[in-house]
Amino acid sequence: YLVIKDSNGFMEINKKYGKLDGAWSRWYADGIKEEEGAYKNGTKVGIWSRYGMNGIVVEEWNFDNQGRNLYEVTYYDNGTVKEYKDYFSKTLQEYNTDGSLKGDKIPFR
C-alpha cells in the first residue's frame, strides 16, 4: 500500500510483487476524488470512474480480466448519460441532456 502526494493531489495504490494489484484512487489537491478503479496483476480490471471537480462522475469504463475495455460511458454535468461506447459491438449511442436518445447507434472502429 502506497500513498503518493504532489502539488496536484495524491494517489493511493496497492502493489503485489512489484505490480499494481487492488484498489487504486487519485484525488484532486482539494481532496475531492478524481479517479478510482482496480488493478489485477498490473492490469486495469472492473469499473473505473473519473470525477469532475464537483465530485460527480464524468466518465466510466469497464475492463475485463484481460484489461480489454468493454464499454465507456460519459456523462453530462447533470449526471445523465451523454454517450455510451460499446467496444464489443463497436457502436456508439448518444443521448440528450434529458436522457432521451439522440439518434441511432453509430458504428466505430
C-alpha positions in Angstrom: 0.0 0.0 0.0 1.4 3.4 -1.1 0.3 7.0 -0.8 1.9 9.3 -3.3 1.4 13.1 -2.8 2.4 16.1 -5.0 1.1 19.6 -5.6 -1.6 18.3 -7.9 -3.1 15.9 -5.3 -2.4 12.4 -4.2 -2.9 8.8 -5.0 -3.4 5.6 -3.1 -2.2 2.4 -4.7 -1.6 -1.2 -3.9 1.2 -3.3 -5.2 1.8 -7.1 -5.1 5.2 -8.4 -6.2 6.0 -5.0 -7.8 2.8 -4.8 -9.9 -0.3 -2.7 -9.3 -2.8 -5.0 -7.7 -6.0 -4.0 -5.9 -7.7 -0.6 -5.3 -6.3 2.5 -7.0 -7.5 6.0 -6.2 -6.4 9.6 -7.1 -7.6 12.8 -5.5 -7.5 16.5 -6.6 -5.4 18.8 -4.5 -8.5 19.9 -2.6 -9.3 16.3 -1.5 -12.1 15.6 -4.0 -11.7 12.2 -5.6 -10.6 12.4 -9.2 -10.4 8.8 -10.3 -10.8 5.3 -8.9 -10.6 1.7 -10.1 -8.7 -1.5 -9.5 -5.8 -3.5 -10.9 -5.1 -7.2 -11.0 -1.6 -8.2 -11.6 -0.7 -4.9 -13.3 -3.9 -4.8 -15.5 -6.9 -2.5 -15.1 -10.0 -4.5 -14.3 -13.6 -3.8 -13.5 -15.3 -0.4 -13.4 -13.1 2.7 -13.4 -14.6 6.1 -12.7 -13.4 9.6 -13.2 -15.0 12.5 -11.3 -15.2 16.2 -12.0 -14.2 18.9 -9.6 -17.8 18.9 -8.3 -17.5 15.2 -7.2 -19.9 13.9 -9.9 -18.9 11.1 -12.2 -18.0 12.4 -15.7 -16.7 9.1 -17.2 -16.8 5.4 -16.5 -15.0 2.4 -18.1 -15.5 -1.3 -17.6 -12.5 -3.6 -18.2 -12.5 -7.4 -18.3 -9.9 -9.5 -16.5 -7.5 -9.2 -19.5 -7.7 -5.4 -19.4 -9.9 -5.0 -22.5 -12.2 -2.1 -22.4 -15.8 -3.4 -22.7 -17.6 -0.1 -22.6 -17.1 3.6 -21.9 -19.8 6.0 -20.6 -19.5 9.8 -20.5 -21.9 11.9 -18.5 -23.4 15.5 -18.7 -22.8 17.8 -15.8 -26.3 17.0 -14.6 -25.4 13.3 -14.2 -27.3 11.9 -17.2 -25.6 9.7 -19.8 -24.1 11.7 -22.7 -22.5 8.9 -24.7 -22.3 5.1 -24.4 -19.5 3.4 -26.4 -19.7 -0.4 -26.6 -16.4 -1.9 -27.6 -17.9 -5.4 -28.1 -20.5 -4.3 -30.7 -18.3 -1.3 -31.8 -21.2 1.1 -31.6 -21.7 4.5 -30.1 -25.0 5.7 -28.7 -25.5 9.4 -28.0 -28.1 10.9 -25.6 -29.6 14.4 -25.0 -29.2 16.2 -21.7 -32.7 15.0 -20.6 -31.6 11.3 -21.1 -33.5 10.7 -24.3 -31.8 9.0 -27.2 -30.2 11.4 -29.7 -30.3 9.1 -32.7 -29.4 5.7 -33.9 -26.3 3.8 -32.8 -23.2 4.9 -34.8 -20.6 2.3 -35.7 -16.9 3.0 -35.0 -13.6 1.2 -35.5 
